[in-house]
Amino acid sequence: TVGDAVPASQRGSWSSFLKSIASFSGDLSSLTAPPFILSPVSLTEFPAYWCERPDLFCAIADAKEGEERHLAVLQWFLSTLKDQYTSRNEEMGSEKKPLNPVLGELFYAYWPDKNGRGKTTLLVEQVSHHPPITAYVIENKTKGLKLEGHNGQKTTFSSGSIIVKQIGHAILTVGGSDQYLITLPRLRIDGLWYGSPYIELADSSHIIGGGHTSTIEYSGKGYFSGKSHTFKATVAPLPGMGGGNQLLPPAQSSGGGKGWFSSSKNASSSSLASAELVIEGTWHETSTWVKGVTSKGTLTGTKFHDVTPGSGAKKEDAIPVGGEEAGAMGEYETRKLWGVVAKGIKEGDFETASKDKSRIENEQRQKRKDEQAAGTEWPLKHFKHEDSDPVYERLGKFVKLQPPTEDKYTFLGNYPATLAA
Ligand code: CLR
């Protein structure tokens, strides 16, 4: 029955919440939800999920450019999915409603140097409130790795589930010029009726770069495999690029370098290089090579990624830092801004939580009014907004991405002193 997992006193408000989402499309973040479903964490902290297994992220830089590096990117990407999409269920019992960031909200954090991998830093800024958009940059200067991206959501409601289309994309740059475009899957939030929401991934997403393209198709319970959190990744050399596949004659399997994308040298051998690689499994557990004839030999039947507890890919939480010179957190830093609200939610003091949440929201409304009256706009601190993204356009063409271009938030390079290496 409705709200099986909902505290008895909140069942009524859970049903009204469900009714309001059913008759609603767009920005879910503004809807009032009952206390039991509130998370004390703001969406500005979510970009940390991209790097909670820093060893896998750093391994990308050590892989040889071409097929080997593309596969390292795919392995890292797949290994982030468990943290991105199931960690709230594991830590808080179900998916929850995150705090809705205010314009200008910040999150600074890092993963420390270990075994010579160097320090990895995370900088996040809420660059739009309406609709909510979060921009981020994750960088490891020692390894020459930089992940830049932004995120938004378009939500609709369909037969009892929330459907979330992710807006935005990420671009990973290795060594300054080797670039990978990463697109994002669609989400379906199920289990709403019972009050225990969880995410299933749907449709497909891509990784394009290093002379290869990966298409990752997602399915869940009741789909072709019948199992939750299932995927199939197909890796193929980009047309006319050889892609460093071992089936090429050695002289032509140069595996990348400068001019990789404009080179037509390998065009005639593309039929030889068209051998696809296929990996299948569950993204929150493990996957296996199904067609694995790679430049490193035949891997068919062996493991590809593994995020089960105790596996090699260790999970490490980011360490938050204050961005002010002295290291204390500024007013807009997420853990300071939401401190009282988060404490209230964690301790079950929802009155204090909702009071401070209203204070923050009212202050924001007043700020926007003042700006409008003064004819000014809130200035972004770390990013510059652009209407198009040339890297997205160039790489997206290979899989005819829709839309053909997207906005871009370019990082200004202005790290706070506390985050600089
Ligand atoms: C944000 C970007 C991250 C991946 C990610 C994971 C969970 C998503 C979140 C994104 C966006 C907001 C989200 C959330 C799950 C639930 C929440 C869709 C895509 C919505 C707004 C809350 C719905 C409310 C019910 C849980 C009651 O990289």
Boltz pocket constraint, residues with backbone or C-beta under 6 A from the ligand:
constraints:
  - pocket:
      binder: B
      contacts: [[A, 28], [A, 29], [A, 33], [A, 37], [A, 43], [A, 46], [A, 47], [A, 49], [A, 84], [A, 85], [A, 95], [A, 96], [A, 97], [A, 98], [A, 151], [A, 153], [A, 162], [A, 164], [A, 166], [A, 187], [A, 189], [A, 197]]
      max_distance: 6.0
